[in-house]
Amino acid sequence: MVSVHCFSATTIQGEEKSLADYKGKVLLIVNTASKCGFTPQYEGLQKLYDTYHDQGFEILGFPSNQFMNQEPGSNEDIEQFCQLNYGVTFPMFSKIDVRGSDAHPLFQYLTDQAPGIVSKNVKWNFTKFLVNRDGQVVSRYAPKTAPKQIEEAIEKELN
């Protein structure tokens, strides 16, 4: 059965990482950007991570520059920005495309499993996908959905 565990991605430090390493964990996969109106969501995401990480929860951040050039920096710039401004300690990955013909296969899978209301494409930065412990997509959340609003769904998947 296909799941997010079938994919791999390059970490922000440049290492190839199999998402099978996250088997048994509840995941929140988010496409991010440093110069977006939703960028302050990093703070809420980090709070979720701090609260639930010890219970088997991971957030995987995937920077993308596909929306009005809001992630123009290098991977090093992005990593430094996230750590300095928001104290991000959850795993971040290399900048990727999240929609279109060059979309990373993980995001092709995520959008196939949880299409949006108008189209299946990721429409903007900070679209979030909640994935259960078996690697199956449970829910998709719009960019404007604050991390705090997802807390109940995360708790449900953890229990």
Backbone as CSV, one residue per row, in Angstrom:
resi,resn,N_x,N_y,N_z,CA_x,CA_y,CA_z,C_x,C_y,C_z
1,MET,0.840,-1.185,0.000,0.000,0.000,0.000,0.890,1.255,0.000
2,VAL,0.566,2.187,-0.874,1.339,3.419,-0.948,0.998,4.300,0.258
3,SER,2.030,4.909,0.823,1.863,5.840,1.941,2.996,6.857,1.851
4,VAL,2.994,7.849,2.741,4.096,8.813,2.734,5.428,8.122,3.040
5,HIS,5.360,6.959,3.672,6.590,6.233,4.014,7.320,5.693,2.783
6,CYS,6.673,5.726,1.626,7.293,5.250,0.383,8.221,6.292,-0.233
7,PHE,8.216,7.517,0.282,8.956,8.610,-0.334,10.204,8.953,0.463
8,SER,11.090,9.670,-0.186,12.251,10.227,0.504,12.399,11.673,0.045
9,ALA,13.171,12.423,0.797,13.397,13.831,0.470,14.759,14.229,1.027
10,THR,15.270,15.326,0.517,16.562,15.824,0.957,16.357,16.797,2.113
11,THR,17.070,16.564,3.211,16.955,17.469,4.362,17.556,18.825,3.997
12,ILE,17.284,19.811,4.813,17.808,21.152,4.567,19.337,21.169,4.668
13,GLN,19.898,20.145,5.346,21.363,20.011,5.432,21.940,19.230,4.244
14,GLY,21.070,18.757,3.317,21.542,18.097,2.107,21.641,16.586,2.173
15,GLU,21.078,15.976,3.210,21.132,14.513,3.335,19.811,13.903,2.848
16,GLU,19.912,12.784,2.139,18.698,12.087,1.694,18.068,11.389,2.903
17,LYS,16.756,11.570,3.083,16.053,11.021,4.255,14.837,10.244,3.771
18,SER,14.746,8.984,4.170,13.571,8.178,3.866,12.465,8.534,4.841
19,LEU,11.273,8.791,4.323,10.158,9.091,5.215,9.680,7.831,5.931
20,ALA,10.201,6.667,5.542,9.932,5.429,6.283,10.501,5.534,7.701
21,ASP,11.476,6.429,7.888,12.031,6.659,9.225,10.978,7.195,10.185
22,TYR,9.863,7.693,9.649,8.796,8.256,10.477,7.622,7.297,10.662
23,LYS,7.818,6.026,10.291,6.747,5.040,10.514,6.364,5.027,11.984
24,GLY,5.056,4.954,12.244,4.575,4.927,13.611,4.395,6.307,14.232
25,LYS,4.741,7.348,13.494,4.593,8.725,13.986,3.412,9.389,13.289
26,VAL,2.782,10.330,13.984,1.779,11.199,13.367,2.554,12.371,12.784
27,LEU,2.287,12.702,11.525,3.028,13.756,10.837,2.133,14.922,10.453
28,LEU,2.700,16.110,10.507,2.086,17.279,9.896,3.107,17.773,8.880
29,ILE,2.747,17.648,7.603,3.642,18.039,6.514,3.165,19.399,6.002
30,VAL,4.082,20.366,5.977,3.724,21.756,5.676,4.684,22.325,4.639
31,ASN,4.130,23.005,3.621,5.010,23.769,2.729,5.144,25.172,3.310
32,THR,6.373,25.637,3.424,6.660,26.855,4.175,7.315,27.929,3.301
33,ALA,7.380,29.141,3.847,8.080,30.251,3.206,8.436,31.284,4.273
34,SER,9.547,31.953,4.080,10.071,32.899,5.071,9.537,34.319,4.917
35,LYS,8.981,34.649,3.771,8.552,36.023,3.520,7.077,36.076,3.128
36,CYS,6.265,35.358,3.892,4.844,35.214,3.604,4.045,35.783,4.769
37,GLY,2.834,36.224,4.511,1.966,36.692,5.588,1.698,35.617,6.625
38,PHE,1.824,34.343,6.230,1.580,33.231,7.149,2.857,32.757,7.859
39,THR,3.998,33.370,7.553,5.271,32.948,8.152,5.222,32.878,9.677
40,PRO,4.506,33.791,10.370,4.439,33.667,11.836,3.847,32.341,12.324
41,GLN,3.236,31.563,11.417,2.739,30.243,11.818,3.880,29.331,12.277
42,TYR,5.113,29.642,11.895,6.245,28.856,12.402,6.187,28.778,13.929
43,GLU,5.792,29.878,14.569,5.724,29.908,16.030,4.716,28.879,16.546
44,GLY,3.521,28.857,15.951,2.491,27.900,16.351,2.883,26.470,16.034
45,LEU,3.542,26.276,14.905,4.001,24.931,14.542,5.016,24.433,15.573
46,GLN,5.937,25.309,15.960,6.944,24.913,16.943,6.284,24.576,18.282
47,LYS,5.245,25.318,18.659,4.518,25.019,19.910,3.888,23.631,19.835
48,LEU,3.258,23.304,18.696,2.686,21.964,18.524,3.776,20.905,18.657
49,TYR,4.896,21.158,18.014,6.016,20.211,18.036,6.507,20.003,19.467
50,ASP,6.684,21.108,20.191,7.157,21.010,21.583,6.155,20.241,22.448
51,THR,4.872,20.450,22.216,3.826,19.830,23.026,3.689,18.336,22.759
52,TYR,3.764,17.931,21.496,3.390,16.556,21.125,4.530,15.675,20.630
53,HIS,5.717,16.231,20.456,6.817,15.437,19.901,7.086,14.175,20.713
54,ASP,7.071,14.284,22.030,7.364,13.131,22.886,6.283,12.051,22.817
55,GLN,5.124,12.390,22.231,4.035,11.422,22.080,4.034,10.764,20.692
56,GLY,5.057,11.068,19.885,5.137,10.449,18.561,4.664,11.346,17.439
57,PHE,4.840,12.656,17.583,4.405,13.620,16.577,5.617,14.292,15.947
58,GLU,5.577,14.434,14.626,6.638,15.131,13.889,6.010,16.144,12.942
59,ILE,6.679,17.253,12.771,6.328,18.223,11.732,7.457,18.186,10.724
60,LEU,7.107,18.109,9.456,8.098,18.127,8.385,7.851,19.376,7.551
61,GLY,8.821,20.298,7.546,8.695,21.547,6.810,9.379,21.473,5.459
62,PHE,8.659,21.873,4.435,9.170,21.854,3.059,9.076,23.255,2.457
63,PRO,10.166,24.026,2.491,10.151,25.351,1.891,9.899,25.278,0.384
64,SER,9.157,26.260,-0.111,8.890,26.347,-1.544,8.882,27.814,-1.950
65,ASN,9.418,28.081,-3.131,9.479,29.446,-3.641,8.479,29.647,-4.783
66,GLN,7.411,28.853,-4.816,6.477,28.891,-5.937,5.373,29.937,-5.806
67,PHE,5.334,30.641,-4.700,4.239,31.573,-4.472,4.810,32.977,-4.263
68,MET,4.786,33.764,-5.313,5.242,35.160,-5.303,6.652,35.334,-4.734
69,ASN,7.539,34.389,-5.029,8.948,34.507,-4.648,9.123,34.762,-3.151
70,GLN,8.313,34.068,-2.329,8.337,34.311,-0.887,9.341,33.431,-0.135
71,GLU,10.095,32.613,-0.870,11.166,31.821,-0.246,12.391,31.876,-1.163
72,PRO,12.984,33.092,-1.312,14.078,33.259,-2.280,15.438,32.763,-1.801
73,GLY,15.607,32.568,-0.499,16.924,32.255,0.059,17.409,30.849,-0.225
74,SER,18.671,30.620,0.103,19.269,29.285,0.002,18.768,28.436,1.167
75,ASN,19.046,27.142,1.109,18.677,26.269,2.224,19.311,26.749,3.528
76,GLU,20.555,27.207,3.449,21.244,27.705,4.648,20.525,28.943,5.191
77,ASP,20.131,29.855,4.292,19.404,31.065,4.709,18.098,30.688,5.404
78,ILE,17.380,29.744,4.814,16.080,29.317,5.347,16.253,28.714,6.743
79,GLU,17.214,27.813,6.864,17.455,27.147,8.149,17.799,28.174,9.231
80,GLN,18.679,29.105,8.892,19.095,30.136,9.849,17.905,31.026,10.231
81,PHE,17.106,31.433,9.238,15.928,32.266,9.489,14.972,31.569,10.457
82,CYS,14.688,30.299,10.200,13.739,29.547,11.034,14.230,29.403,12.462
83,GLN,15.510,29.136,12.627,16.067,28.953,13.965,16.160,30.274,14.726
84,LEU,16.648,31.312,14.059,16.839,32.600,14.734,15.520,33.280,15.075
85,ASN,14.556,33.251,14.159,13.316,34.000,14.342,12.226,33.225,15.065
86,TYR,12.224,31.888,14.923,11.127,31.101,15.484,11.588,29.918,16.330
87,GLY,12.894,29.728,16.475,13.409,28.632,17.284,13.000,27.261,16.771
88,VAL,12.869,27.139,15.440,12.396,25.888,14.845,13.373,24.752,15.113
89,THR,12.856,23.671,15.687,13.669,22.472,15.905,13.102,21.261,15.175
90,PHE,11.910,21.397,14.560,11.371,20.271,13.803,12.119,20.131,12.474
91,PRO,12.086,18.935,11.875,12.840,18.697,10.645,12.399,19.600,9.494
92,MET,13.385,20.227,8.868,13.160,21.023,7.666,13.880,20.341,6.508
93,PHE,13.292,20.475,5.336,13.836,19.843,4.143,14.259,20.899,3.130
94,SER,14.975,20.461,2.107,15.426,21.369,1.059,14.246,21.973,0.325
95,LYS,14.472,23.139,-0.224,13.456,23.846,-0.992,13.034,22.986,-2.183
96,ILE,11.713,22.876,-2.378,11.167,22.035,-3.447,10.002,22.749,-4.125
97,ASP,9.547,22.169,-5.234,8.285,22.568,-5.855,7.190,21.708,-5.237
98,VAL,6.068,22.329,-4.911,4.958,21.606,-4.296,3.740,21.511,-5.219
99,ARG,3.843,22.110,-6.404,2.763,22.001,-7.388,3.354,22.109,-8.786
100,GLY,2.551,21.704,-9.763,3.020,21.751,-11.145,3.734,20.477,-11.552
101,SER,4.227,20.488,-12.779,4.839,19.271,-13.342,6.127,18.876,-12.630
102,ASP,6.789,19.813,-11.969,8.023,19.514,-11.244,7.808,19.332,-9.744
103,ALA,6.549,19.199,-9.336,6.267,19.022,-7.908,6.959,17.767,-7.388
104,HIS,7.481,17.872,-6.178,8.107,16.720,-5.523,7.077,15.583,-5.462
105,PRO,7.498,14.341,-5.712,6.555,13.208,-5.685,5.746,13.106,-4.389
106,LEU,6.330,13.483,-3.258,5.589,13.466,-2.002,4.368,14.386,-2.096
107,PHE,4.553,15.581,-2.631,3.438,16.525,-2.717,2.447,16.120,-3.810
108,GLN,2.917,15.442,-4.840,1.976,14.879,-5.818,1.071,13.872,-5.113
109,TYR,1.664,13.031,-4.279,0.905,12.031,-3.528,-0.055,12.705,-2.543
110,LEU,0.439,13.658,-1.761,-0.393,14.330,-0.760,-1.619,14.980,-1.396
111,THR,-1.410,15.673,-2.517,-2.537,16.366,-3.149,-3.482,15.394,-3.849
112,ASP,-2.983,14.241,-4.269,-3.880,13.204,-4.814,-4.759,12.637,-3.699
113,GLN,-4.166,12.442,-2.533,-4.880,11.844,-1.401,-5.845,12.819,-0.739
114,ALA,-5.496,14.088,-0.745,-6.327,15.110,-0.089,-6.423,16.329,-1.006
115,PRO,-7.247,16.213,-2.061,-7.382,17.349,-2.975,-8.051,18.528,-2.267
116,GLY,-7.738,19.703,-2.711,-8.354,20.903,-2.144,-9.797,21.026,-2.589
117,ILE,-10.454,22.064,-2.121,-11.867,22.271,-2.445,-12.038,22.675,-3.906
118,VAL,-11.226,23.621,-4.376,-11.349,24.110,-5.748,-10.506,23.284,-6.711
119,SER,-9.274,22.975,-6.320,-8.400,22.133,-7.142,-7.501,21.343,-6.200
120,LYS,-6.846,20.326,-6.758,-5.994,19.521,-5.891,-4.641,20.192,-5.621
121,ASN,-4.286,21.191,-6.419,-2.998,21.858,-6.245,-2.866,22.538,-4.887
122,VAL,-1.642,22.583,-4.393,-1.347,23.413,-3.235,-1.522,24.849,-3.717
123,LYS,-2.360,25.607,-3.018,-2.683,26.957,-3.479,-1.754,28.021,-2.920
124,TRP,-1.151,27.771,-1.744,-0.310,28.802,-1.138,0.574,28.179,-0.072
125,ASN,1.505,28.989,0.422,2.388,28.562,1.508,1.579,28.197,2.750
126,PHE,2.111,27.292,3.524,1.540,26.840,4.786,0.247,26.036,4.612
127,THR,0.135,25.340,3.484,-0.874,24.290,3.359,-0.343,23.131,4.194
128,LYS,-1.236,22.495,4.968,-0.806,21.474,5.919,-1.530,20.157,5.660
129,PHE,-0.797,19.060,5.765,-1.361,17.726,5.591,-1.103,16.924,6.865
130,LEU,-2.170,16.435,7.488,-2.050,15.595,8.674,-2.037,14.144,8.224
131,VAL,-1.040,13.402,8.693,-0.813,12.017,8.279,-0.819,11.134,9.518
132,ASN,-1.532,10.000,9.446,-1.610,9.111,10.604,-0.354,8.249,10.738
133,ARG,-0.328,7.442,11.783,0.857,6.621,12.079,1.176,5.600,10.984
134,ASP,0.165,5.271,10.166,0.377,4.333,9.057,0.822,5.020,7.774
135,GLY,0.983,6.336,7.826,1.449,7.069,6.645,0.337,7.474,5.692
136,GLN,-0.909,7.382,6.150,-2.050,7.756,5.312,-2.490,9.187,5.627
137,VAL,-2.840,9.932,4.574,-3.283,11.312,4.750,-4.671,11.310,5.381
138,VAL,-4.816,12.023,6.484,-6.061,12.103,7.233,-6.831,13.368,6.857
139,SER,-6.119,14.504,6.787,-6.762,15.794,6.537,-5.799,16.740,5.840
140,ARG,-6.401,17.704,5.177,-5.651,18.800,4.560,-6.207,20.096,5.145
141,TYR,-5.301,21.024,5.453,-5.699,22.290,6.054,-5.209,23.449,5.198
142,ALA,-6.053,24.451,5.070,-5.737,25.634,4.283,-4.633,26.449,4.949
143,PRO,-3.930,27.254,4.161,-2.873,28.101,4.723,-3.351,28.969,5.886
144,LYS,-4.573,29.459,5.816,-5.058,30.353,6.880,-5.400,29.602,8.172
145,THR,-5.460,28.273,8.126,-5.734,27.493,9.336,-4.528,27.571,10.264
146,ALA,-4.737,28.166,11.428,-3.645,28.306,12.398,-3.283,26.940,12.974
147,PRO,-2.003,26.719,13.259,-1.590,25.441,13.852,-2.426,25.041,15.066
148,LYS,-2.763,25.995,15.925,-3.554,25.716,17.139,-4.890,25.052,16.786
149,GLN,-5.456,25.413,15.626,-6.750,24.859,15.204,-6.656,23.376,14.824
150,ILE,-5.469,22.873,14.648,-5.260,21.478,14.240,-5.000,20.587,15.454
151,GLU,-4.813,21.202,16.605,-4.397,20.486,17.813,-5.312,19.308,18.155
152,GLU,-6.597,19.515,18.105,-7.548,18.448,18.454,-7.395,17.244,17.516
153,ALA,-7.228,17.513,16.220,-7.061,16.427,15.247,-5.747,15.671,15.489
154,ILE,-4.711,16.391,15.877,-3.428,15.751,16.192,-3.592,14.838,17.403
155,GLU,-4.239,15.353,18.438,-4.459,14.550,19.646,-5.248,13.284,19.319
156,LYS,-6.240,13.408,18.466,-7.055,12.249,18.074,-6.181,11.192,17.389
157,GLU,-5.307,11.613,16.505,-4.430,10.670,15.809,-3.389,10.051,16.743
158,LEU,-2.942,10.812,17.726,-1.964,10.286,18.676,-2.593,9.249,19.609
159,ASN,-3.880,9.376,19.876,-4.571,8.461,20.802,-5.312,7.437,20.034
